[in-house]
């Protein structure tokens, strides 16, 4: 059952939006010395649908000792038993290289994601590029795309699963994708894991950058049976960067310096 993937992405349409008008962003690298509220919008006070067992909460996105912590905590908020974290850029970014270094927690029924998304709130069709770690299996990461609301990996958005060099909860992993007209490449710790060259599978609209950690009691076929979380956990993000298409390698950790 991969319908959960479709529900998740469609649920993103309900996101509240803020910040400057739609525009294509310029290069940046954020080392999370602070949480830059000029760049990031923190989701707070709603959920993406009945399938989600947590409510987005501002206190679940914070910077601690030079890392972004995107949390999930057994503290009720609204009508949900748990609270969870999500941040998104206030600006959309176009063709180029997207990179992050992050470590996930573990736990069945949880989803830790680094992805880009745009939709009807910005007057655009639903386009999306994803890395998702379903935390029932931290040895793998899923990749997928959506173009005008249609999954590049089939009607239900199943995605492709890729083995990680180490479990995502054991150490930090660098996830990157390079996006250009007619070509999308996904990398894990510098290794190419997937190439998409079918234009029907490749988004064309600039998108916002997201990090999220959320859970579900109901999407068991996709995310696994939810294991109750008894103490706060977090997705830890060391850094994130965007380099526009055509720009040279800007920092040593970039995939652009290796190719």
QUIWO-V418924 format. One record per pair of residues at least 6 apart in sequence whose ideal C-beta (glycine too) atoms are under 6 Angstrom apart, sorted by the first residue. I is the first residue (numbers start at 0). J is the second residue. D is the distance in whole Angstrom. If there is no record, write none. Layout:
I_J_D + I_J_D
//
This chain:
0_220_3 + 0_221_6 + 1_155_4 + 1_157_4 + 1_221_6 + 2_155_5 + 3_218_3 + 3_221_4 + 4_156_4 + 5_155_5 + 5_156_5 + 6_50_5 + 8_127_6 + 8_145_6 + 10_47_3 + 10_48_4 + 11_116_6 + 12_118_5 + 12_119_6 + 13_47_6 + 16_120_5 + 17_40_5 + 18_40_6 + 18_89_3 + 19_89_6 + 21_91_6 + 21_121_5 + 22_90_6 + 23_93_5 + 23_205_5 + 24_90_4 + 24_92_4 + 26_242_5 + 26_243_6 + 27_241_6 + 28_240_4 + 28_250_6 + 29_239_5 + 30_238_5 + 31_62_5 + 31_66_6 + 31_67_4 + 32_65_6 + 33_62_6 + 34_62_5 + 38_88_6 + 39_86_5 + 40_87_5 + 40_89_5 + 41_57_5 + 41_60_5 + 41_86_5 + 42_55_4 + 42_85_4 + 43_55_6 + 43_56_6 + 43_57_4 + 46_54_5 + 50_215_5 + 50_217_5 + 50_218_6 + 51_213_6 + 52_79_6 + 52_81_6 + 52_214_5 + 52_215_6 + 52_216_5 + 53_79_5 + 53_81_4 + 53_82_6 + 53_83_4 + 53_213_6 + 53_214_6 + 54_76_4 + 54_77_4 + 54_79_4 + 54_82_6 + 55_85_5 + 56_76_5 + 56_82_4 + 59_70_4 + 59_82_6 + 59_83_6 + 59_84_3 + 60_69_6 + 60_84_4 + 60_86_5 + 61_68_5 + 66_235_5 + 66_237_6 + 67_236_4 + 68_233_4 + 69_84_4 + 69_210_5 + 69_212_5 + 69_234_4 + 70_84_5 + 70_231_6 + 70_233_4 + 71_83_5 + 71_212_5 + 71_232_5 + 72_82_5 + 72_231_4 + 73_81_6 + 73_228_5 + 73_229_6 + 74_82_5 + 76_82_4 + 83_212_6 + 83_213_5 + 84_212_6 + 85_211_4 + 86_210_6 + 87_207_5 + 87_209_5 + 88_207_5 + 88_208_5 + 91_117_6 + 91_205_4 + 91_206_5 + 91_207_5 + 92_205_6 + 92_241_5 + 93_205_4 + 94_178_5 + 94_179_5 + 94_244_4 + 95_241_6 + 95_242_5 + 95_243_4 + 95_244_5 + 96_177_5 + 96_242_4 + 96_255_6 + 97_176_5 + 97_241_6 + 98_175_4 + 98_240_5 + 99_113_5 + 99_174_6 + 99_239_4 + 100_171_5 + 100_173_5 + 100_237_4 + 100_238_6 + 101_236_5 + 102_171_5 + 102_235_5 + 103_111_4 + 103_132_5 + 103_167_4 + 103_168_5 + 103_234_5 + 104_168_6 + 104_232_4 + 105_134_5 + 105_137_5 + 105_168_4 + 106_134_5 + 106_226_5 + 107_135_4 + 107_223_4 + 107_224_6 + 107_226_5 + 108_214_5 + 108_215_6 + 108_222_5 + 108_223_5 + 108_225_3 + 108_226_6 + 109_134_4 + 109_214_5 + 110_131_6 + 110_133_6 + 110_213_6 + 110_222_6 + 111_132_5 + 111_134_6 + 111_212_5 + 111_234_5 + 112_131_5 + 112_211_5 + 113_130_5 + 113_174_6 + 113_210_6 + 114_129_4 + 114_209_5 + 115_128_5 + 115_206_4 + 115_208_6 + 116_127_5 + 116_206_6 + 116_209_6 + 117_123_5 + 117_126_5 + 117_204_5 + 117_206_4 + 118_125_5 + 123_204_5 + 124_147_4 + 125_145_6 + 125_148_4 + 126_146_6 + 126_202_4 + 126_204_5 + 126_206_6 + 127_145_4 + 128_144_5 + 129_143_5 + 130_140_6 + 130_174_5 + 131_141_5 + 132_140_5 + 132_167_5 + 133_222_5 + 135_223_3 + 137_166_4 + 137_167_4 + 137_168_5 + 138_163_6 + 138_166_5 + 139_160_5 + 139_162_6 + 140_161_5 + 140_163_6 + 141_158_4 + 141_160_5 + 142_158_6 + 142_159_5 + 142_185_5 + 142_193_5 + 143_152_5 + 143_156_6 + 143_158_3 + 144_151_4 + 144_200_5 + 146_202_5 + 150_156_4 + 151_200_3 + 152_158_5 + 161_192_4 + 164_188_5 + 171_237_6 + 172_188_6 + 173_188_5 + 175_186_4 + 175_254_5 + 176_185_5 + 177_184_5 + 179_244_5 + 181_198_5 + 182_196_5 + 183_195_4 + 183_201_5 + 184_191_6 + 184_194_5 + 185_192_5 + 185_193_4 + 186_254_5 + 189_257_5 + 210_236_6 + 212_234_5 + 214_225_6 + 215_222_5 + 216_225_5 + 242_249_6 + 248_255_4 + 248_256_4
//
